[in-house]
Amino acid sequence: MRAATTFILSCFLVVFVKAQNGKIFPSVKGIALDDKAVSLPIKNGKYSVIAIAFHRGAEDDLKKWLNPLFESFIKTEETKGGFDMAEIHDVNFAFIPLIAGFKRIAEDFKANTDKNFWPYIVDTEKTDVKTLQQNLGIGDNKIPYFFVLDASGKIVASESGKYSATKLEKLESAVE
């Protein structure tokens, strides 16, 4: 019985997050780990991919997403004639850790994170997390969420939870 209830609740949450597609992503302001101001949604004529973790409980699932997201959406300068998916997906990318107490651990987090990631990790000190969750239709704050925004800031695709190649492909398809 418990498994059935969990399954039904999971389906409801996925449908609810998908229902946010077509809405404008809420305004979020912060500072990236490289100390540059960031305002989301970014309106520079490109699509944006936004990854959000609301709770430390999302951390394990999020870690499995980070390398595939980085490889797909963050253009690196070190490409030496090889095939780089990020060259195809020229998008803005931001990871927002809305984890309680992130400000206190930000320096440790920064010290243990590759400098190439710093411009994409946004600390949002003054964001009302509960309001953001409501605006995005987030029910389960213990899983990570991923949003693709068009150039105007409208949500065109969203995924959540555990990493899968199929979910990543859906995000990639949304920016093509």
SELO-577034 format. One line per 4 residues: their letters; for each residue x negated, y, z of N, C-alpha, C. Coordinates in Angstrom, 1 decimal. Example, Ala and Ser with C-alpha at 12.3 -4.5 7.8 and 13.67 -1.06 7.14 Angstrom:
% SELO-577034
as> -13.2/-5.7/7.8/-12.3/-4.5/7.8/-13.2/-3.3/7.8; -12.8/-2.2/7.1/-13.7/-1.1/7.1/-12.9/0.0/7.9
//
This chain:
% SELO-577034
mraa> -0.8/-1.2/0.0/0.0/0.0/0.0/-0.9/1.3/0.0; -1.9/1.3/0.8/-2.8/2.4/0.9/-3.5/2.7/-0.4; -3.9/1.6/-1.1/-4.5/1.8/-2.5/-3.6/2.4/-3.5; -2.3/2.0/-3.4/-1.3/2.6/-4.3/-1.1/4.1/-4.0
ttfi> -1.0/4.4/-2.8/-0.9/5.8/-2.4/-2.1/6.6/-2.8; -3.3/6.1/-2.6/-4.5/6.8/-3.1/-4.5/7.0/-4.6; -4.1/6.0/-5.3/-4.0/6.1/-6.8/-3.0/7.1/-7.2; -1.9/7.1/-6.7/-0.8/8.1/-7.0/-1.3/9.5/-6.7
lscf> -1.9/9.7/-5.5/-2.4/11.0/-5.1/-3.5/11.5/-6.1; -4.4/10.6/-6.5/-5.5/10.9/-7.4/-4.9/11.3/-8.8; -3.9/10.6/-9.2/-3.3/11.0/-10.5/-2.6/12.3/-10.4; -1.9/12.6/-9.3/-1.3/13.9/-9.1/-2.3/15.0/-9.2
lvvf> -3.5/14.8/-8.5/-4.5/15.9/-8.4/-5.1/16.1/-9.8; -5.3/15.1/-10.6/-5.9/15.2/-12.0/-4.9/16.0/-12.8; -3.6/15.6/-12.8/-2.6/16.3/-13.5/-2.5/17.8/-13.1; -2.6/18.0/-11.8/-2.5/19.4/-11.3/-3.6/20.2/-11.7
vkaq> -4.9/19.7/-11.7/-6.0/20.5/-12.2/-5.9/20.7/-13.7; -5.4/19.7/-14.5/-5.3/19.9/-15.9/-4.2/20.9/-16.2; -3.3/21.1/-15.3/-2.2/22.1/-15.5/-2.8/23.5/-15.5; -4.0/23.7/-14.9/-4.6/25.0/-14.9/-5.1/25.4/-16.2
ngki> -5.3/24.5/-17.2/-5.8/24.8/-18.5/-4.8/25.8/-19.1; -5.4/26.8/-19.7/-4.6/27.9/-20.3/-4.6/29.1/-19.5; -5.0/29.0/-18.2/-5.0/30.2/-17.3/-6.3/30.8/-17.3; -6.4/32.1/-16.9/-7.6/32.8/-16.8/-8.3/32.4/-15.5
fpsv> -9.6/32.1/-15.6/-10.4/31.7/-14.4/-10.5/32.9/-13.5; -10.3/32.7/-12.2/-10.3/33.8/-11.3/-11.7/34.5/-11.2; -11.7/35.7/-10.9/-12.9/36.5/-10.8/-13.7/36.1/-9.6; -15.0/35.8/-9.8/-15.9/35.4/-8.8/-17.2/36.2/-8.9
kgia> -17.7/36.8/-7.9/-19.0/37.5/-7.9/-20.0/36.9/-7.0; -21.2/36.9/-7.4/-22.2/36.3/-6.5/-23.6/36.7/-7.0; -24.6/36.0/-6.3/-26.0/36.2/-6.6/-26.6/34.9/-6.9; -27.3/34.7/-8.1/-27.9/33.5/-8.5/-29.2/33.3/-7.6
lddk> -29.7/32.1/-7.5/-30.9/31.9/-6.7/-32.1/32.7/-7.2; -32.0/33.2/-8.4/-33.1/34.0/-8.9/-32.9/35.5/-8.6; -32.0/35.7/-7.7/-31.6/37.1/-7.2/-31.0/38.0/-8.2; -30.4/37.5/-9.3/-29.6/38.3/-10.2/-28.1/38.2/-10.0
avsl> -27.4/39.3/-10.1/-26.0/39.4/-9.9/-25.3/38.6/-11.0; -24.2/37.9/-10.6/-23.4/37.1/-11.6/-22.0/37.5/-11.3; -21.2/37.7/-12.4/-19.8/37.9/-12.3/-19.1/36.8/-13.3; -18.2/36.1/-12.7/-17.5/35.1/-13.5/-16.1/35.5/-13.6
pikn> -15.4/35.2/-14.7/-16.0/34.6/-15.9/-16.9/35.5/-16.6; -17.9/34.9/-17.2/-18.9/35.7/-18.0/-18.3/36.0/-19.4; -18.2/37.2/-19.8/-17.6/37.6/-21.1/-18.6/38.2/-22.0; -19.4/37.2/-22.6/-20.4/37.7/-23.5/-20.3/37.0/-24.9
gkys> -19.1/36.6/-25.2/-18.8/36.0/-26.5/-19.1/34.5/-26.5; -19.5/33.9/-25.4/-19.8/32.4/-25.4/-18.8/31.7/-24.5; -18.7/30.4/-24.7/-18.0/29.6/-23.7/-18.8/29.5/-22.5; -18.1/29.1/-21.4/-18.8/28.9/-20.1/-18.4/27.6/-19.5
viai> -19.3/26.9/-18.8/-19.1/25.7/-18.1/-19.4/26.0/-16.7; -18.4/25.9/-15.8/-18.5/26.2/-14.4/-18.3/24.9/-13.6; -19.3/24.6/-12.7/-19.2/23.5/-11.8/-19.0/24.0/-10.4; -18.1/23.4/-9.7/-17.8/23.9/-8.3/-17.7/22.8/-7.3
afhr> -18.4/23.0/-6.2/-18.3/22.1/-5.1/-17.7/22.9/-3.9; -16.6/22.4/-3.3/-16.0/23.1/-2.2/-16.4/22.5/-0.8; -17.0/21.4/-0.8/-17.2/20.7/0.4/-18.5/19.8/0.3; -19.2/19.5/1.3/-20.3/18.7/1.3/-20.0/17.2/0.9
gaed> -18.7/16.9/1.0/-18.2/15.6/0.6/-18.3/15.4/-0.9; -18.4/16.5/-1.6/-18.5/16.4/-3.1/-20.0/16.2/-3.6; -20.9/16.3/-2.7/-22.3/16.4/-3.0/-22.8/15.1/-3.7; -22.4/13.9/-3.3/-22.9/12.7/-3.9/-22.4/12.6/-5.4
dlkk> -21.1/12.9/-5.6/-20.6/12.9/-7.0/-21.3/13.9/-7.8; -21.4/15.1/-7.2/-22.0/16.2/-8.0/-23.4/15.9/-8.4; -24.2/15.3/-7.6/-25.6/14.9/-8.0/-25.7/14.1/-9.2; -24.7/13.2/-9.4/-24.7/12.4/-10.6/-24.3/13.1/-11.8
wlnp> -23.7/14.3/-11.7/-23.3/15.2/-12.8/-24.4/16.1/-13.2; -25.3/16.5/-12.3/-26.2/17.6/-12.6/-27.2/17.4/-13.7; -27.8/16.2/-13.8/-28.7/16.0/-15.0/-28.0/16.0/-16.3; -26.9/15.2/-16.4/-26.2/15.3/-17.7/-25.7/16.7/-18.1
lfes> -25.2/17.5/-17.0/-24.8/18.8/-17.3/-25.9/19.7/-17.8; -27.1/19.5/-17.1/-28.3/20.3/-17.4/-28.7/20.0/-18.9; -28.7/18.7/-19.2/-29.2/18.3/-20.5/-28.2/18.8/-21.6; -26.9/18.8/-21.3/-25.9/19.2/-22.3/-25.8/20.7/-22.5
fikt> -25.9/21.4/-21.4/-25.4/22.8/-21.4/-26.5/23.9/-21.1; -27.7/23.5/-20.6/-28.6/24.5/-20.2/-29.8/24.4/-21.2; -29.9/25.4/-22.0/-31.0/25.5/-23.0/-32.3/25.7/-22.4; -33.3/24.8/-22.7/-34.6/24.9/-22.2/-35.5/25.5/-23.2
eetk> -36.5/26.2/-22.8/-37.5/26.8/-23.6/-38.6/25.8/-24.0; -38.6/24.6/-23.3/-39.7/23.7/-23.5/-39.5/22.7/-24.6; -38.4/22.8/-25.3/-38.1/21.9/-26.4/-39.2/22.0/-27.5; -39.8/20.9/-27.8/-40.9/21.0/-28.8/-40.5/20.2/-30.1
ggfd> -39.5/20.7/-30.7/-39.1/20.1/-32.0/-38.2/18.9/-31.8; -37.9/18.5/-30.6/-37.0/17.4/-30.3/-35.6/17.8/-30.4; -34.7/16.9/-30.3/-33.3/17.1/-30.4/-32.8/17.5/-29.0; -32.3/18.7/-28.9/-31.8/19.3/-27.6/-30.3/19.6/-27.7
maei> -29.5/18.8/-26.9/-28.0/19.0/-26.9/-27.7/20.4/-26.6; -28.4/21.1/-25.7/-28.1/22.4/-25.3/-28.3/23.4/-26.5; -29.0/23.0/-27.5/-29.1/23.9/-28.7/-27.7/23.9/-29.5; -27.0/22.8/-29.4/-25.7/22.7/-30.0/-24.7/23.4/-29.1
hdvn> -24.8/23.2/-27.8/-23.8/23.8/-26.9/-24.4/25.1/-26.3; -24.4/26.1/-27.0/-25.0/27.4/-26.5/-23.9/28.1/-25.7; -23.9/27.8/-24.4/-22.9/28.2/-23.4/-23.5/28.9/-22.2; -22.7/29.6/-21.5/-23.1/30.0/-20.1/-22.8/28.8/-19.2
fafi> -23.6/28.7/-18.2/-23.4/27.6/-17.2/-23.6/28.2/-15.8; -22.8/27.8/-14.9/-22.9/28.2/-13.5/-22.5/27.1/-12.6; -23.2/26.9/-11.5/-22.9/26.0/-10.5/-22.6/26.8/-9.2; -21.4/26.7/-8.6/-21.0/27.4/-7.5/-20.8/26.5/-6.3
plia> -21.8/26.5/-5.3/-21.6/25.7/-4.1/-20.9/26.4/-3.1; -19.6/26.2/-3.0/-18.8/26.9/-2.0/-18.7/26.1/-0.7; -19.8/25.7/-0.3/-19.9/24.8/0.9/-20.2/25.7/2.1; -19.4/25.4/3.1/-19.5/26.2/4.4/-21.0/26.2/4.8
gfkr> -21.5/27.4/5.1/-22.8/27.5/5.6/-23.9/27.5/4.6; -23.5/27.6/3.3/-24.5/27.6/2.2/-25.6/28.7/2.4; -25.1/29.8/2.8/-26.0/31.0/3.0/-27.2/30.6/4.0; -26.8/29.9/5.0/-27.9/29.5/6.0/-28.9/28.5/5.4
iaed> -28.4/27.7/4.5/-29.4/26.7/3.9/-29.9/27.0/2.5; -29.5/28.2/2.0/-29.8/28.6/0.7/-31.4/28.6/0.4; -32.1/29.1/1.4/-33.6/29.2/1.2/-34.2/27.7/1.1; -33.7/26.8/2.0/-34.2/25.4/1.9/-33.7/24.8/0.6
fkan> -32.5/25.1/0.2/-32.0/24.6/-1.1/-32.8/25.1/-2.2; -33.2/26.3/-2.2/-34.0/27.0/-3.2/-35.4/26.3/-3.2; -36.0/26.1/-2.1/-37.3/25.5/-2.0/-37.3/24.1/-2.6; -36.2/23.4/-2.5/-36.2/22.0/-2.9/-35.5/21.9/-4.3
tdkn> -35.3/23.0/-5.0/-34.7/22.9/-6.3/-35.6/23.5/-7.4; -35.7/22.8/-8.5/-36.5/23.3/-9.6/-36.1/24.7/-10.0; -37.1/25.5/-10.2/-36.9/26.9/-10.6/-36.1/27.1/-11.8; -36.1/26.1/-12.7/-35.3/26.2/-13.9/-33.8/26.2/-13.6
fwpy> -33.4/25.7/-12.5/-32.0/25.7/-12.1/-31.5/27.0/-11.4; -32.5/27.8/-10.9/-32.1/29.0/-10.1/-31.2/29.9/-10.8; -31.3/30.3/-12.0/-30.4/31.2/-12.6/-29.0/30.7/-12.7; -28.8/29.4/-12.6/-27.4/28.9/-12.8/-26.7/28.5/-11.5
ivdt> -27.4/28.6/-10.3/-26.8/28.3/-9.0/-26.4/29.7/-8.4; -25.1/29.8/-8.2/-24.5/31.1/-7.7/-24.0/31.0/-6.3; -24.6/31.9/-5.4/-24.1/32.0/-4.1/-23.0/33.1/-4.0; -21.9/32.7/-3.6/-20.7/33.7/-3.6/-20.3/34.0/-2.2
ektd> -21.0/34.8/-1.5/-20.8/35.2/-0.1/-19.4/35.7/0.2; -18.8/36.5/-0.6/-17.6/37.1/-0.3/-16.4/36.5/-1.0; -16.5/35.3/-1.4/-15.3/34.7/-2.1/-14.4/34.0/-1.1; -13.1/34.3/-1.2/-12.1/33.7/-0.4/-11.9/32.3/-1.0
vktl> -12.5/31.3/-0.3/-12.5/29.9/-0.9/-11.1/29.4/-1.0; -10.3/29.6/0.0/-8.9/29.0/0.0/-8.1/29.6/-1.1; -8.2/30.9/-1.4/-7.5/31.6/-2.5/-8.0/31.0/-3.8; -9.3/30.9/-3.9/-9.9/30.3/-5.2/-9.3/28.9/-5.4
qqnl> -9.3/28.1/-4.4/-8.8/26.7/-4.5/-7.3/26.8/-4.9; -6.5/27.6/-4.4/-5.1/27.7/-4.7/-5.0/28.2/-6.2; -5.8/29.2/-6.6/-5.7/29.7/-8.0/-6.1/28.7/-9.0; -7.0/27.8/-8.6/-7.5/26.7/-9.5/-6.7/25.4/-9.4
gigd> -5.8/25.4/-8.4/-5.0/24.2/-8.3/-5.8/23.0/-7.7; -6.7/23.3/-6.8/-7.6/22.3/-6.2/-6.9/21.8/-5.0; -6.7/20.5/-4.9/-6.0/19.8/-3.8/-7.0/19.1/-2.9; -7.9/18.3/-3.6/-8.9/17.6/-2.8/-10.3/18.3/-2.9
nkip> -10.7/18.9/-1.8/-11.9/19.7/-1.9/-13.2/18.9/-1.7; -13.0/17.6/-1.6/-14.2/16.7/-1.4/-14.7/16.0/-2.7; -14.2/16.6/-3.8/-14.8/16.1/-5.1/-15.2/17.3/-5.9; -16.1/17.2/-6.8/-16.6/18.3/-7.6/-15.6/18.6/-8.8
yffv> -15.6/19.8/-9.2/-14.7/20.3/-10.3/-15.5/21.0/-11.4; -15.1/20.8/-12.6/-15.8/21.3/-13.8/-14.8/22.0/-14.7; -15.1/23.2/-15.1/-14.2/24.0/-15.9/-14.9/24.5/-17.2; -14.3/24.4/-18.3/-14.8/25.0/-19.5/-13.9/26.2/-19.8
ldas> -14.5/27.4/-19.9/-13.8/28.6/-20.2/-14.1/29.1/-21.6; -13.1/29.6/-22.3/-13.4/30.2/-23.6/-14.1/31.5/-23.4; -14.4/32.2/-24.5/-15.1/33.5/-24.5/-14.3/34.6/-23.7; -13.0/34.4/-23.6/-12.2/35.4/-22.9/-12.0/35.1/-21.4
gkiv> -12.5/33.9/-21.0/-12.4/33.5/-19.6/-11.2/32.5/-19.3; -10.5/32.1/-20.3/-9.4/31.2/-20.2/-9.9/29.8/-20.0; -9.3/29.0/-19.1/-9.7/27.6/-18.9/-9.1/26.8/-20.1; -10.0/26.1/-20.8/-9.6/25.3/-21.9/-9.8/23.8/-21.7
ases> -10.6/23.5/-20.6/-10.7/22.1/-20.3/-11.2/22.0/-18.8; -10.9/20.9/-18.2/-11.3/20.7/-16.8/-11.4/19.2/-16.5; -12.4/18.9/-15.6/-12.6/17.5/-15.2/-12.9/17.6/-13.7; -12.8/16.5/-13.0/-13.2/16.4/-11.6/-13.6/15.0/-11.2
gkys> -14.2/15.0/-10.0/-14.5/13.7/-9.4/-15.8/13.1/-9.9; -15.9/11.8/-9.9/-17.1/11.0/-10.2/-17.5/11.2/-11.7; -18.8/11.2/-11.9/-19.3/11.4/-13.3/-18.9/10.2/-14.1; -18.6/10.4/-15.4/-18.5/9.4/-16.4/-18.9/10.1/-17.7
atkl> -19.4/9.3/-18.6/-19.8/9.8/-20.0/-18.6/10.3/-20.7; -17.4/9.7/-20.5/-16.2/10.1/-21.1/-15.8/11.5/-20.7; -15.9/11.8/-19.4/-15.6/13.1/-18.9/-16.5/14.1/-19.4; -17.8/13.8/-19.5/-18.8/14.8/-20.0/-18.5/15.0/-21.5
ekle> -18.1/14.0/-22.2/-17.8/14.2/-23.7/-16.6/15.1/-23.8; -15.6/15.0/-22.9/-14.4/15.9/-23.0/-14.9/17.4/-22.8; -15.8/17.6/-21.9/-16.3/19.0/-21.6/-17.1/19.4/-22.8; -17.9/18.6/-23.4/-18.7/18.9/-24.6/-17.8/19.2/-25.8
save> -16.7/18.4/-25.9/-15.8/18.6/-27.0/-15.1/20.0/-26.9; -14.8/20.4/-25.7/-14.1/21.7/-25.5/-14.9/22.9/-25.9; -16.3/22.7/-26.0/-17.1/23.9/-26.4/-17.5/23.8/-27.8; -17.1/22.8/-28.5/-17.5/22.7/-30.0/-16.6/23.4/-30.9
//
